[in-house]
Amino acid sequence: MKNVLLILVDQRKDAAVNVQKTLTAWGCLIKTRLGLHQGVQNDCSEHGLIICELVGEKAQLVELQRKLELIKGVKAELVTLEFDD
């Protein structure tokens, strides 16, 4: 089973600091993290996508999602993938 948290960030310049603080506080749950956004150097996009592979108890993962969604301009979706037996 894999748990992945998809985090969509609008207005990155405003939300990025709080998103980073939240992810750092919950860092022990994050196995892999990938950040994507359009643009380079002086032409960065205001929108971004962060993909996190998570470990831990389901309740912890749901709470991380909830904390992120308290940040203005952030939408988070927890996805669990597993094969049927």
PyRosetta script that sets phi, psi and omega in degrees:
from pyrosetta import init, pose_from_sequence

init()
pose = pose_from_sequence("MKNVLLILVDQRKDAAVNVQKTLTAWGCLIKTRLGLHQGVQNDCSEHGLIICELVGEKAQLVELQRKLELIKGVKAELVTLEFDD")
pose.set_psi(1, 139.0)
pose.set_omega(1, 177.4)
pose.set_phi(2, -123.5)
pose.set_psi(2, 135.5)
pose.set_omega(2, 174.3)
pose.set_phi(3, -112.3)
pose.set_psi(3, 125.2)
pose.set_omega(3, -178.3)
pose.set_phi(4, -126.0)
pose.set_psi(4, 133.8)
pose.set_omega(4, 176.6)
pose.set_phi(5, -109.5)
pose.set_psi(5, 120.1)
pose.set_omega(5, 177.1)
pose.set_phi(6, -98.9)
pose.set_psi(6, 126.0)
pose.set_omega(6, -175.9)
pose.set_phi(7, -123.7)
pose.set_psi(7, 115.2)
pose.set_omega(7, 178.0)
pose.set_phi(8, -100.6)
pose.set_psi(8, 125.6)
pose.set_omega(8, -176.5)
pose.set_phi(9, -116.8)
pose.set_psi(9, 123.1)
pose.set_omega(9, 174.8)
pose.set_phi(10, -103.0)
pose.set_psi(10, 146.9)
pose.set_omega(10, -178.6)
pose.set_phi(11, 55.2)
pose.set_psi(11, 60.4)
pose.set_omega(11, -175.8)
pose.set_phi(12, -51.8)
pose.set_psi(12, -40.0)
pose.set_omega(12, -177.0)
pose.set_phi(13, -62.0)
pose.set_psi(13, -32.7)
pose.set_omega(13, -180.0)
pose.set_phi(14, -83.9)
pose.set_psi(14, -38.4)
pose.set_omega(14, -172.0)
pose.set_phi(15, -94.4)
pose.set_psi(15, -20.6)
pose.set_omega(15, -170.2)
pose.set_phi(16, -57.7)
pose.set_psi(16, -41.5)
pose.set_omega(16, -177.8)
pose.set_phi(17, -62.8)
pose.set_psi(17, -45.8)
pose.set_omega(17, -179.8)
pose.set_phi(18, -69.8)
pose.set_psi(18, -35.0)
pose.set_omega(18, 175.8)
pose.set_phi(19, -63.4)
pose.set_psi(19, -46.5)
pose.set_omega(19, -179.7)
pose.set_phi(20, -61.4)
pose.set_psi(20, -43.6)
pose.set_omega(20, 178.6)
pose.set_phi(21, -60.6)
pose.set_psi(21, -42.2)
pose.set_omega(21, -179.4)
pose.set_phi(22, -66.5)
pose.set_psi(22, -45.5)
pose.set_omega(22, -180.0)
pose.set_phi(23, -65.0)
pose.set_psi(23, -36.2)
pose.set_omega(23, 177.7)
pose.set_phi(24, -65.9)
pose.set_psi(24, -43.0)
pose.set_omega(24, 179.9)
pose.set_phi(25, -61.8)
pose.set_psi(25, -32.2)
pose.set_omega(25, -178.8)
pose.set_phi(26, -105.7)
pose.set_psi(26, 20.5)
pose.set_omega(26, -172.4)
pose.set_phi(27, -58.2)
pose.set_psi(27, -27.0)
pose.set_omega(27, -179.5)
pose.set_phi(28, -68.3)
pose.set_psi(28, -15.5)
pose.set_omega(28, 178.2)
pose.set_phi(29, -89.1)
pose.set_psi(29, -12.3)
pose.set_omega(29, -172.9)
pose.set_phi(30, -96.1)
pose.set_psi(30, 113.4)
pose.set_omega(30, 178.1)
pose.set_phi(31, -85.9)
pose.set_psi(31, -43.8)
pose.set_omega(31, -179.0)
pose.set_phi(32, -138.2)
pose.set_psi(32, 140.8)
pose.set_omega(32, 179.2)
pose.set_phi(33, -138.2)
pose.set_psi(33, 133.1)
pose.set_omega(33, 179.1)
pose.set_phi(34, -133.9)
pose.set_psi(34, 124.9)
pose.set_omega(34, 178.1)
pose.set_phi(35, -109.1)
pose.set_psi(35, 132.3)
pose.set_omega(35, -178.2)
pose.set_phi(36, -128.4)
pose.set_psi(36, 136.4)
pose.set_omega(36, 171.2)
pose.set_phi(37, -157.1)
pose.set_psi(37, 157.7)
pose.set_omega(37, -179.9)
pose.set_phi(38, -79.4)
pose.set_psi(38, 152.6)
pose.set_omega(38, 172.9)
pose.set_phi(39, 93.5)
pose.set_psi(39, 163.7)
pose.set_omega(39, 178.9)
pose.set_phi(40, -143.1)
pose.set_psi(40, 157.1)
pose.set_omega(40, 177.3)
pose.set_phi(41, 45.5)
pose.set_psi(41, -113.5)
pose.set_omega(41, -174.2)
pose.set_phi(42, -84.0)
pose.set_psi(42, 2.2)
pose.set_omega(42, -177.2)
pose.set_phi(43, -122.8)
pose.set_psi(43, 51.1)
pose.set_omega(43, -179.4)
pose.set_phi(44, -77.7)
pose.set_psi(44, 143.2)
pose.set_omega(44, 176.5)
pose.set_phi(45, -72.9)
pose.set_psi(45, 152.5)
pose.set_omega(45, 175.7)
pose.set_phi(46, -83.1)
pose.set_psi(46, -5.3)
pose.set_omega(46, -177.8)
pose.set_phi(47, -115.0)
pose.set_psi(47, 142.1)
pose.set_omega(47, 179.3)
pose.set_phi(48, -145.1)
pose.set_psi(48, 161.6)
pose.set_omega(48, 177.6)
pose.set_phi(49, -129.6)
pose.set_psi(49, 129.4)
pose.set_omega(49, 175.3)
pose.set_phi(50, -117.9)
pose.set_psi(50, 131.4)
pose.set_omega(50, 178.7)
pose.set_phi(51, -116.4)
pose.set_psi(51, 123.1)
pose.set_omega(51, -179.1)
pose.set_phi(52, -122.7)
pose.set_psi(52, 128.1)
pose.set_omega(52, 169.4)
pose.set_phi(53, -88.2)
pose.set_psi(53, 125.3)
pose.set_omega(53, -172.8)
pose.set_phi(54, -112.9)
pose.set_psi(54, 154.8)
pose.set_omega(54, 171.8)
pose.set_phi(55, -128.8)
pose.set_psi(55, 159.7)
pose.set_omega(55, 178.2)
pose.set_phi(56, 121.6)
pose.set_psi(56, -177.7)
pose.set_omega(56, -179.6)
pose.set_phi(57, -73.7)
pose.set_psi(57, 146.0)
pose.set_omega(57, -178.0)
pose.set_phi(58, -54.7)
pose.set_psi(58, -40.8)
pose.set_omega(58, -179.5)
pose.set_phi(59, -61.4)
pose.set_psi(59, -37.4)
pose.set_omega(59, 177.6)
pose.set_phi(60, -65.5)
pose.set_psi(60, -42.0)
pose.set_omega(60, -177.6)
pose.set_phi(61, -66.8)
pose.set_psi(61, -41.1)
pose.set_omega(61, 178.0)
pose.set_phi(62, -64.0)
pose.set_psi(62, -39.0)
pose.set_omega(62, 179.2)
pose.set_phi(63, -67.0)
pose.set_psi(63, -39.0)
pose.set_omega(63, 175.3)
pose.set_phi(64, -61.0)
pose.set_psi(64, -45.3)
pose.set_omega(64, 177.3)
pose.set_phi(65, -57.8)
pose.set_psi(65, -45.9)
pose.set_omega(65, -179.5)
pose.set_phi(66, -61.9)
pose.set_psi(66, -43.5)
pose.set_omega(66, 179.6)
pose.set_phi(67, -61.5)
pose.set_psi(67, -41.6)
pose.set_omega(67, 179.7)
pose.set_phi(68, -65.5)
pose.set_psi(68, -39.8)
pose.set_omega(68, -177.9)
pose.set_phi(69, -71.4)
pose.set_psi(69, -11.9)
pose.set_omega(69, 173.6)
pose.set_phi(70, -74.0)
pose.set_psi(70, -16.6)
pose.set_omega(70, -179.9)
pose.set_phi(71, -82.2)
pose.set_psi(71, 127.6)
pose.set_omega(71, 179.9)
pose.set_phi(72, -59.7)
pose.set_psi(72, 130.7)
pose.set_omega(72, 178.2)
pose.set_phi(73, 85.7)
pose.set_psi(73, 13.7)
pose.set_omega(73, -179.4)
pose.set_phi(74, -121.6)
pose.set_psi(74, 133.4)
pose.set_omega(74, 174.3)
pose.set_phi(75, -124.3)
pose.set_psi(75, 129.9)
pose.set_omega(75, -178.9)
pose.set_phi(76, -126.9)
pose.set_psi(76, 142.3)
pose.set_omega(76, -179.7)
pose.set_phi(77, -134.5)
pose.set_psi(77, 121.6)
pose.set_omega(77, 177.2)
pose.set_phi(78, -91.0)
pose.set_psi(78, 126.9)
pose.set_omega(78, -177.7)
pose.set_phi(79, -122.9)
pose.set_psi(79, 129.2)
pose.set_omega(79, 176.1)
pose.set_phi(80, -113.0)
pose.set_psi(80, 125.9)
pose.set_omega(80, -179.7)
pose.set_phi(81, -118.7)
pose.set_psi(81, 133.4)
pose.set_omega(81, 176.0)
pose.set_phi(82, -155.0)
pose.set_psi(82, 156.5)
pose.set_omega(82, 176.9)
pose.set_phi(83, -85.7)
pose.set_psi(83, 144.6)
pose.set_omega(83, 173.5)
pose.set_phi(84, -74.9)
pose.set_psi(84, 143.2)
pose.set_omega(84, 178.0)
pose.set_phi(85, -81.4)
pose.dump_pdb("model.pdb")
